[in-house]
Amino acid sequence: MPFRDFTYKDSNFRILCSCFDVVVGEIRRQRSLLEAYIVRHPEFHTSMTPVGLLPDAPEIARRMTFAAAAVGVGPMAAVAGTIAQMAAEIAIDRGGRQVIVENGGDIFLAGTSPATVGLYAGPGRIGGRLAFAVTPEHLPLAICSSSSRMGHSTSLGDCDLATVVAQNASLADAAATHACNLVRSPQDIDKALECIASIKGVIGALIAKGERIGVIGDLPELVRNRDPAKNHKITRDRNSDIFEKPRS
């Protein structure tokens, strides 16, 4: 069963499941619910710290809010991972046995087959040389990544790559964003890893800056990414012609 690509508004997805149309429909539905909620609660979209919930908030906003509160960031730091997991869950509910939904580097995996998840740290020396070998014993699992130098998301740090592993994709996404905010030099990696590992629900984390990589926790096996097509599998930011963000 091959992966299929799907782009919706500012998000790029790679999806593997037997009910692709169901996943795509859920992505659109959750995005619509979130956008309608933001109209009523604008602070939810702009805040870089945790915010409260309106009483009738949809489930997607609730998941994002709880993750943001656990990590100490704004709720939008959890949006991509949350949508990935909710879309995967609907596929599982419809009988999908092997489901992978990637939303711009934030991935939720479920099933009984092994998977290799490539890591991309930008155009530097580490680049796309590494991957996680995920075994069925790990699943279901979220692997969410953030970068200060790629994509259009706001980052307060200068980190090449921060990847967080958890069973909850909302939490993993928010924690990966926070990790990026904490790293401005290779010397910041150890302290940032300790901070992320202290968050309840985080299984492990990897942070790359320059030529240094740090890891903590019970991560899947780190292996060499030998996929000859790996550069074509990176979900690029459709609003940018380059991977690397300009730095001020």
C-alpha positions as CSV (number, residue, x, y, z in Angstrom):
1,M,0.0,0.0,0.0
2,P,1.7,3.2,-1.1
3,F,1.7,6.6,0.5
4,R,-0.5,9.3,-1.0
5,D,0.1,13.0,-0.8
6,F,-2.6,15.6,0.1
7,T,-2.3,19.3,0.5
8,Y,-4.9,21.4,2.2
9,K,-4.5,25.1,2.7
10,D,-1.1,25.6,4.3
11,S,-0.6,21.9,5.3
12,N,1.1,19.1,3.4
13,F,0.3,15.5,4.3
14,R,1.6,12.0,3.5
15,I,-1.0,9.4,4.2
16,L,-0.8,5.6,4.3
17,C,-4.1,3.8,4.9
18,S,-6.8,1.8,3.2
19,C,-9.4,4.6,3.6
20,F,-7.6,7.6,2.2
21,D,-10.8,9.6,1.5
22,V,-12.0,9.1,5.1
23,V,-8.7,10.6,6.4
24,V,-8.8,13.5,4.0
25,G,-12.4,14.2,4.9
26,E,-11.5,14.2,8.6
27,I,-8.6,16.6,8.0
28,R,-10.9,19.0,6.3
29,R,-13.6,18.6,9.1
30,Q,-11.2,19.2,12.0
31,R,-9.6,22.2,10.3
32,S,-13.0,23.7,9.8
33,L,-14.0,23.1,13.4
34,L,-10.7,24.7,14.6
35,E,-11.1,27.7,12.3
36,A,-14.6,28.4,13.5
37,Y,-13.4,28.1,17.1
38,I,-10.6,30.6,16.5
39,V,-13.1,33.2,15.1
40,R,-14.8,33.0,18.5
41,H,-11.5,32.8,20.5
42,P,-8.8,34.8,18.7
43,E,-6.4,34.5,21.6
44,F,-6.2,30.8,21.0
45,H,-4.5,31.5,17.6
46,T,-2.1,34.2,18.7
47,S,-1.0,33.3,22.2
48,M,2.4,31.8,22.8
49,T,1.5,30.7,26.3
50,P,-1.3,28.4,27.5
51,V,-4.8,29.8,27.3
52,G,-8.2,28.8,28.7
53,L,-11.0,27.1,26.8
54,L,-14.5,28.3,25.9
55,P,-17.1,26.0,27.4
56,D,-18.2,24.6,24.0
57,A,-14.8,24.2,22.5
58,P,-14.4,21.3,20.0
59,E,-12.3,18.3,20.8
60,I,-9.4,19.4,18.6
61,A,-9.1,22.7,20.6
62,R,-9.4,20.7,23.9
63,R,-6.5,18.4,22.9
64,M,-4.3,21.3,21.8
65,T,-5.1,23.3,25.0
66,F,-4.3,20.4,27.3
67,A,-1.0,19.7,25.5
68,A,0.0,23.4,25.6
69,A,-0.7,23.6,29.3
70,A,1.4,20.5,30.0
71,V,4.4,21.9,28.1
72,G,4.0,25.7,28.7
73,V,3.5,26.9,25.1
74,G,0.6,28.4,23.1
75,P,-2.0,25.9,21.8
76,M,-1.2,26.4,18.1
77,A,2.2,24.7,18.9
78,A,0.2,21.4,18.9
79,V,-2.0,21.9,15.8
80,A,-0.2,19.7,13.3
81,G,0.2,16.7,15.5
82,T,-3.3,16.9,16.8
83,I,-4.8,16.9,13.3
84,A,-2.5,14.0,12.3
85,Q,-3.6,11.8,15.2
86,M,-7.3,12.7,14.9
87,A,-7.2,11.9,11.2
88,A,-5.4,8.6,11.9
89,E,-8.0,7.7,14.6
90,I,-10.9,8.0,12.2
91,A,-9.1,5.6,9.9
92,I,-8.6,3.1,12.7
93,D,-12.2,3.4,13.7
94,R,-13.2,2.5,10.1
95,G,-11.0,-0.6,10.2
96,G,-7.7,0.6,9.0
97,R,-5.0,-1.9,10.1
98,Q,-2.0,0.1,9.0
99,V,-2.3,3.8,9.3
100,I,0.4,6.5,9.1
101,V,-0.5,10.2,8.8
102,E,2.3,12.8,8.5
103,N,1.4,16.4,8.7
104,G,4.5,18.5,7.8
105,G,6.9,16.4,9.9
106,D,4.4,15.5,12.7
107,I,3.5,11.8,12.4
108,F,1.1,9.4,14.0
109,L,1.6,5.7,13.3
110,A,-0.6,2.7,14.2
111,G,-0.7,-0.9,13.0
112,T,1.3,-4.1,13.1
113,S,4.1,-3.5,10.6
114,P,7.5,-1.9,11.1
115,A,8.2,1.5,9.7
116,T,11.3,3.7,9.1
117,V,10.8,7.3,10.0
118,G,13.3,9.6,8.4
119,L,14.6,12.7,10.2
120,Y,15.5,15.9,8.3
121,A,17.7,18.5,10.0
122,G,18.1,20.9,7.1
123,P,20.8,21.4,4.5
124,G,23.7,21.0,6.9
125,R,26.0,18.0,7.6
126,I,23.4,15.9,9.5
127,G,20.8,16.6,6.8
128,G,18.6,13.5,6.2
129,R,21.1,10.9,7.2
130,L,19.3,9.5,10.2
131,A,16.0,7.7,10.8
132,F,14.1,5.9,13.5
133,A,13.4,2.2,13.1
134,V,9.9,1.8,14.5
135,T,8.8,-1.7,15.4
136,P,5.2,-2.9,16.0
137,E,5.9,-3.0,19.7
138,H,6.2,0.8,19.7
139,L,2.8,1.4,18.1
140,P,0.6,3.4,18.2
141,L,3.1,6.2,18.4
142,A,3.6,9.9,17.6
143,I,6.9,11.2,16.3
144,C,6.7,15.0,16.0
145,S,9.5,17.4,14.8
146,S,10.0,21.1,14.8
147,S,12.7,23.3,13.4
148,S,13.7,27.0,13.8
149,R,15.1,27.0,10.3
150,M,12.5,25.2,8.2
151,G,8.9,25.9,7.5
152,H,6.7,28.9,8.4
153,S,6.0,28.3,12.1
154,T,7.2,30.8,14.6
155,S,10.3,29.7,16.7
156,L,12.0,31.6,19.5
157,G,15.2,29.6,19.2
158,D,17.7,28.6,16.5
159,C,17.5,24.8,16.4
160,D,18.1,22.6,13.4
161,L,15.8,19.9,14.5
162,A,13.9,18.8,17.6
163,T,12.0,15.5,17.5
164,V,9.8,14.3,20.4
165,V,8.3,10.8,20.7
166,A,5.1,10.2,22.7
167,Q,1.9,8.3,22.4
168,N,0.0,11.6,22.3
169,A,0.7,13.6,19.1
170,S,-0.6,16.8,20.6
171,L,1.9,16.6,23.4
172,A,4.7,15.5,21.2
173,D,4.1,18.4,18.8
174,A,3.9,21.0,21.6
175,A,7.0,19.6,23.2
176,A,9.0,19.6,20.0
177,T,8.1,23.3,19.5
178,H,9.2,24.0,23.1
179,A,12.5,22.2,22.5
180,C,13.3,24.3,19.5
181,N,12.6,27.5,21.5
182,L,15.1,26.4,24.1
183,V,18.1,25.8,21.7
184,R,20.2,28.6,20.3
185,S,23.6,26.9,20.3
186,P,24.9,23.3,20.7
187,Q,25.6,24.0,24.3
188,D,21.9,24.3,25.0
189,I,21.0,20.8,23.9
190,D,21.6,18.9,27.1
191,K,19.5,21.3,29.2
192,A,16.8,21.3,26.7
193,L,16.6,17.5,26.6
194,E,16.3,17.3,30.3
195,C,13.5,19.8,30.3
196,I,11.6,18.0,27.6
197,A,12.1,14.6,29.2
198,S,10.6,15.9,32.5
199,I,7.2,16.5,30.7
200,K,4.8,13.8,31.7
201,G,3.9,11.6,28.7
202,V,7.1,12.2,26.7
203,I,8.9,9.0,25.8
204,G,12.0,10.5,24.4
205,A,13.6,13.3,22.4
206,L,16.3,14.1,19.9
207,I,17.8,17.5,19.3
208,A,20.2,18.5,16.5
209,K,22.1,21.8,16.3
210,G,25.1,22.3,14.0
211,E,27.2,19.1,14.1
212,R,25.9,18.0,17.5
213,I,23.0,15.6,18.2
214,G,21.6,14.8,21.7
215,V,19.1,12.1,22.6
216,I,17.2,11.2,25.8
217,G,14.6,8.7,26.8
218,D,13.4,5.4,25.3
219,L,13.5,6.2,21.6
220,P,13.1,3.8,18.7
221,E,16.5,2.6,17.4
222,L,18.4,5.4,15.5
223,V,19.6,4.1,12.2
224,R,21.2,5.3,9.0
225,N,18.6,6.6,6.5
226,R,19.5,4.7,3.3
227,D,16.4,5.4,1.4
228,P,17.5,6.7,-2.1
229,A,14.3,8.6,-2.5
230,K,14.4,10.3,0.9
231,N,14.8,13.8,-0.4
232,H,11.5,13.5,-2.3
233,K,9.7,12.4,0.8
234,I,10.3,15.6,2.8
235,T,7.0,17.5,3.3
236,R,8.0,20.9,2.1
237,D,6.4,24.2,3.1
238,R,4.3,25.2,0.1
239,N,4.7,28.9,1.0
240,S,8.4,28.8,0.7
241,D,10.8,28.0,-2.2
242,I,13.6,26.9,0.2
243,F,13.9,24.7,3.3
244,E,15.9,27.0,5.4
245,K,14.3,30.0,7.0
246,P,16.3,33.3,6.8
247,R,17.5,34.4,10.2
248,S,17.4,38.0,11.4
